Amino acid sequence: MQFTTSFPIPESSQKIEPISQVLSLGSCFAENMGKRMENLPINIINQPFGTLFHPNAILKALQTDKLSPIELVNQQGIWLHPDYHSSLCATDPTDLMELIQQRQQVVKKCLGQSQFLLITWGTAYYYWDKKLKRPIANCHKQTANSFEKRLSTVDEIVNSFQDFIQKVGKKNPELRIILSVSPVRHTKDGIPENAVSKAILRLAAETLKNNHTQVEYFPAYEIMMDELRDYRFYASDMIHPNNTAEEYIWQKFTECYFSKDLLNIEKKWKSVFQTLNHQFHPAKKALYLQSLAQCKAEFSSPSLSYDSSKIVQAIQARILSIS
């Protein structure tokens, strides 16, 4: 008996390898997937500008823009920028400008060298700043009457991204862009409104995929809505996918995009990280330390064909924490 409606996801012809460089931006779902890749030998830059939800806000962050100090927002002594997440902040406006510019340079360099760009869109709704007279990414808890909530059209999103895809493709022909729509429902917009928003995002992604050979679409949203539609796959807020759902979507992603070598590494490293989190019996501390030392020696071997420094550092940190 089958208790879910599954659907096939074609394997990508371009695979992420252990030595691949990846840039991941977008919603909190993008951050979750990026964190999982951080536990692998992949060279990944994950959410350099913090969580961003709207396609054009993500696009603006991908492009190096000149910053205007007069646009900065001061919240109780903390300076913020309306185009970026509150995780990018400083007590001095000059420090914030420098921090953002540093991140911009990292992203610019990464776009020129990466093999994969992962973008997860969250919503088609955005806020228009009445004072700045332009769309922004984050209101930073300013008064609601300072903004106007608007809904992007499919054409607005597609037209903005097409120019970016063409430009980045000329500079880095090897770059593959993987689009996805976040499975997190934006219920604060309203349930019917969220459905409209997700439909716009989905159609925009499909249009870009069909128009550009270097663009692919990973159906994270469809997996959550169809294969995992039961509320047992949601967190307590009934909005976000729970750990089981995240693990399931991650498995589908790896099957689609990971090379055989990386799949084997992912399986092995996952087992090691589970061992590192193991709560051992005090009487077996010596045996546990011995197994960690053996594991460290195995991953320190110069014969490995990939960079194992991440897992070696994790093992060493665990050894030090209990020695």
Helices and strands as residue ranges (DSSP letters): E 21-26, H 28-38, E 43-46, H 55-62, G 69-71, E 73-75, E 78-80, H 93-113, E 116-121, E 125-129, E 134-136, G 144-146, E 147-151, H 154-171, E 176-181, G 187-189, H 191-211, E 215-217, H 220-222, I 223-227, G 231-233, H 243-257, H 260-276, G 282-284, H 285-299, H 309-322
